[in-house]
Amino acid sequence: MNKKQKNITIAAAALLVAGLGTFLTIELINKNNFQTVSEVIETSNANDQKSEDYFETAEKYTLELKDGENKIEKSGVYTVTGSTANGYIYINTGEDKVKLILSNATIKNLSGPAIYVESNGNVHIETVGENNLSATTTEDLDAAIYSKADLVFKGDGTLNIESDEDGIKGKDDVKIKSGTINVTAGDDGIKGNDSVTIQDGNVTVKKSKEAIESKVVNIIGGNVDLIASDDGINASDDNCSSNTMSPTGNANITECKINITGGTVKVNASGDGIDSNGSIYLSGGEVYVDGPSNSGNGALDYDGVFEITGGKIIATGMSGMALNASSATQGSALVNLPQTYSTGQTVAIDDVTFTPTKSFNSIMVSSASFEKGKSYELKIDGQTVQTIEFSDYLVGSGNQGGPSGQGGPGDQGGPGGQTSQEGQDPQNNRQRMRN
């Protein structure tokens, strides 16, 4: 969808919250910021540990599920067992903290969330064994797990979530520290009003419109596998609309951001693959984006900057809205191809290999193995289709070139008929396309 539609339909969100308090927002390129990513993580984990220390001495309870309301009104640790065919857990403890240990529990609610947190205290959800939540939601409480408090997920077990609307929705912050979470959702898979942070574990959003949405999205580690009929990862907020401008003239880059510092991220999206109404920062991990097969969306989309200082990424899609990074300290290329390749054809460039499930004629790729001053062969199904020459770290920026005679491979010194452009901001090209 276009930005105007997104700004109208996407709810405000933000990412990064620790167990006891609000996560500190990461600013990777804002030079006024004085906290590094590792410092933010350290602060977050320290707060989580304080909560865990509290839970060690807190009262312990067993909650055997029954149909209807299963109410928790006192702070403590609750081991949840059994099943309910039409019921839910309701938590309201004021500012007091609660830990739920879901132990092979099944909760199905036909008229609202499976877990509803109304209190403002932090709630930790720990999984043991196989746990299943399903919900037919209401207009006001539109998620299988709906929380007005900070949520922290951990454990060695599995949490399967099905919802006709959102899977997990936190009005503050959502953090995943460990465990396996599988989400099938009619709307958003995982949504945080302030932040969503994935520190470790296995997350599969098997079905969604937008898989992960928040004002700030941080992926620090783990295995993240997302399927979306619209955007895969979306950083959005009312303050990040195209009408809210930063001093540089771009959309407010300090409000909405996607930070990827580690882990393995796989995105299969029919809309934008990774979309920030602010900025994107990649400093570690591996990212694979199976982008849209239509030119109305892009595998990557951002309004501020996309800064690459580490990690590996390959994003495939159509050339109409294709973007490279805005700056990089390693080889990063946008290659718009003169023909469209079909589903299932394998792309390989040095140490980067990817097999898209949709047709594509554009590839954005970056890896620490790509050295300035060297050339690399781009192969599709083992056949060399182009040679990428990194005369600078950033080559083929913007969204020009591609099929229909708009520049063949390498005819002007850069991929897709584009010249090498180190550090170019592709904002002007993108705005022209959208307008």
C-alpha positions, 0 to 999 in steps of 0.5 A: 500500500502507499504511504498515505494509506499506511499513515491512515491505517497503521496504529501507533507503535514503538519497540524496546521495553525491558521487564521492569520499565520502558526500553530505551530507544536505540538511535544508531545514527543519531550522533546526539545519542549516547547509548550503544545497542549493547548498553541498551540491551544490558539495561533491559536485561538488568531490568528483566533480572530484577523482575525474575529476582522478584518472582523468585520470592513471590507467592506461587499459585496454580491456576486450573483453567475453567470456562469463563473468566479466570481472574488474577488480581494478586501479584505472583507466579501462576502456573496455568494448566488444563484447558477451556473451550470458551474462556480467558485469563484476565489480569488486573493487579494494578502496578504489581507484576505477574508471571504466567507459566503456561504449562501445556495449556489450551485457551480458546475464547469465542468472544475476546482475547485468550489473555487480557492484561488490564493492569499496568504492571509488567507481565512475564509469560513463560512457556513449558511444553505445548500451549495453544491460544485462540481467539475470536476478538472484539472491536475493542480487544482485538488480539489473542493476547491483549495487554495494557502492560509491558509483555516479556515472553520466555521459556523452553516451550511452544506458544501457538496463537490463532486470532481473527485479528491481531495475534499479540498486541501490547499497548506498551512494549513487547519483548521476546527473550526465548521460546517458540512462538507461532502466530496465525493472525487475520491482521497484525501478527505481533504489534507493540504500541511503543516497541517490539524486541526479539532478543532470542527464540523462534518466531513464525508468523505463519499468516498475517496482513502485517507480521510485526508492527511497532514504532521501533522494532529491534531484532537482536537475535533468534530465528524470525520467519514472517509471512505477510499479505501486506508489509513484513516488518513495519515501523510506523507511528503518527509522528512518522507520517510524511507530514512530520519532517526532520531537519534534513527534509526526510520523514522524522527519522528519529521516531520510527526505526528498525534495528537489526543487530543479529539473528536470522530474519526471513520475510515473505511479503506481498506488500513492502518486505521491510518498511520504515516510516523512519529509518532502518539500521543493519549492523549484524545478522542475516536478512532474507527478503522475498518481496512483492511481485508487483511494482507498487511495493518494494522489498525495502522501503524507508523515508529516512535513512538505511544505514548498513554497518554490518550483517548480510542482506538480500532482498528481491522484488520488482524494480519499480520501487526498489531501493538500496541502502543510503549509506554503507561501510561494506559492499551494497548493491542494487541490481535492476535486471533487464528481464524478470525471473520466475519463482524458485530460481536461485540467486547467488553472489559470493557468500550470499544465496537465496531462492525467492518464491515470487518472480523478481527483476530487482536484487538488493544485496550487501555483505561484509565479504563484498570488498571495495575495489573488487568485482563479484559475479551475480549468478541465477541458477548457476549462470552468471547474469552480471558482474557487480563492480564495487568501485565504491561501497554503495553502487546502483542506488535509487530506483532507476534502471531495470527492464524495458530498455532503461539501462542494461547490466553494467552499461554505465559502470553500475548495476542496472545501468546506474553509476556508482553512488556512494552515500547517495540518499535515494529520497528524491527518486522514491518521492518522484515514483510515489507522486 
